[in-house]
C-alpha cells in the first residue's frame, strides 16, 4: 500500500510514551493473540471495545498514514493495523506495544 500522506507521528515524546503505555496495559488486560502481520485479537467486552475505539481514533489523528480496522469476528475484537511499506516498522512497534 502506497501513501501520499507523510510517514510521521505528530505526538511529542511524552505523549508517545503515554500512548504506548496505554496500549501495553490494554494488551496485558485483554490481548488474546497476534498473528505477526499486524492483526491482533482481543477479548470482546464493552470496556475493551471502548479502549480500542479510543486508541484507533487517537492514532488516526497523530498517524494518518496508518489504516486501523477494528471489527468483531468469531467472538473476539480484531484490530488490523496496516501501513505503507515504508512504515512497516511503525506497525511492528504498535503490535509490540500491545504484546
Backbone torsions as a table, in degrees:
resi	resn	phi	psi	omega
1	UNK	NA	125.5	179.0
2	UNK	-101.4	143.8	-177.7
3	UNK	-126.7	142.5	173.2
4	UNK	-87.6	-12.1	-179.4
5	UNK	-80.6	143.4	178.8
6	UNK	-63.0	144.0	177.7
7	UNK	-89.1	86.4	-178.0
8	UNK	-156.6	144.9	176.5
9	UNK	-102.5	135.9	-177.4
10	UNK	-91.3	2.2	-179.6
11	UNK	-76.3	145.8	171.2
12	UNK	-71.8	167.1	179.5
13	UNK	-60.0	-39.9	179.6
14	UNK	-65.6	-46.3	179.8
15	UNK	-66.0	-38.3	177.9
16	UNK	-62.8	-43.4	179.2
17	UNK	-61.2	-41.5	178.7
18	UNK	-66.0	-41.1	179.4
19	UNK	-63.3	-46.1	179.9
20	UNK	-63.2	-35.7	176.9
21	UNK	-65.6	-39.9	176.3
22	UNK	-60.8	-43.5	179.2
23	UNK	-62.9	-41.5	-179.4
24	UNK	-64.6	-42.2	177.5
25	UNK	-61.8	-43.0	178.9
26	UNK	-63.3	-42.1	177.0
27	UNK	-59.7	-45.1	178.6
28	UNK	-62.6	-36.0	-176.7
29	UNK	-78.4	-33.7	-166.8
30	UNK	-143.3	-2.4	-177.5
31	UNK	-70.0	129.9	177.9
32	UNK	-99.3	-43.2	-178.1
33	UNK	-163.1	162.3	176.8
34	UNK	-134.7	136.7	-179.1
35	UNK	-94.5	-2.6	177.9
36	UNK	87.8	-15.3	-178.9
37	UNK	-109.5	18.6	178.3
38	UNK	97.0	15.0	177.2
39	UNK	-114.9	122.2	-178.0
40	UNK	-118.7	142.8	178.2
41	UNK	-116.4	131.4	-178.3
42	UNK	-121.9	157.4	172.9
43	UNK	-57.5	137.3	-177.8
44	UNK	-94.5	94.4	172.5
45	UNK	-141.5	166.9	-173.7
46	UNK	-60.9	-44.5	-178.4
47	UNK	-64.9	-45.4	179.5
48	UNK	-61.6	-43.4	179.6
49	UNK	-61.3	-43.8	179.8
50	UNK	-62.0	-41.9	179.0
51	UNK	-66.0	-41.3	178.0
52	UNK	-66.3	-42.3	178.0
53	UNK	-59.0	-42.7	179.6
54	UNK	-63.9	-42.2	179.6
55	UNK	-66.3	-44.2	179.4
56	UNK	-60.6	-44.0	179.4
57	UNK	-64.0	-43.3	-179.7
58	UNK	-65.3	-40.9	178.8
59	UNK	-66.8	-34.0	177.8
60	UNK	-62.3	-31.7	179.2
61	UNK	-76.4	-44.2	-173.4
62	UNK	-89.5	-24.1	-177.3
63	UNK	-134.1	70.6	-174.9
64	UNK	-65.8	-8.9	177.6
65	UNK	-78.2	-14.3	178.8
66	UNK	-81.2	147.7	172.8
67	UNK	-118.2	109.0	-178.1
68	UNK	-115.3	121.6	-178.3
69	UNK	-114.3	120.2	177.7
70	UNK	-112.6	127.9	-178.7
71	UNK	-150.4	162.5	172.1
72	UNK	-96.2	136.2	-177.7
73	UNK	-154.0	124.5	176.5
74	UNK	51.0	44.1	175.5
75	UNK	77.0	13.3	178.7
76	UNK	-133.6	160.0	170.3
77	UNK	-91.5	127.6	-177.1
78	UNK	-113.4	124.9	176.2
79	UNK	-113.1	118.0	177.7
80	UNK	-110.1	125.5	-178.8
81	UNK	-113.5	122.6	178.7
82	UNK	-127.9	156.2	179.3
83	UNK	-156.8	163.0	174.2
84	UNK	-57.8	156.0	-175.6
85	UNK	-52.7	-40.2	-177.9
86	UNK	-69.8	-10.6	179.2
87	UNK	-109.9	11.7	179.9
88	UNK	-56.6	-33.5	175.9
89	UNK	-61.5	-30.8	177.7
90	UNK	-66.2	-42.4	177.8
91	UNK	-60.8	-45.8	179.4
92	UNK	-60.2	-39.7	178.9
93	UNK	-65.3	-40.7	179.7
94	UNK	-67.1	-44.6	177.9
95	UNK	-59.1	-44.4	178.8
96	UNK	-61.9	-35.0	-179.9
97	UNK	-62.0	-36.2	179.6
98	UNK	-76.4	-26.9	-174.4
99	UNK	-74.6	NA	NA
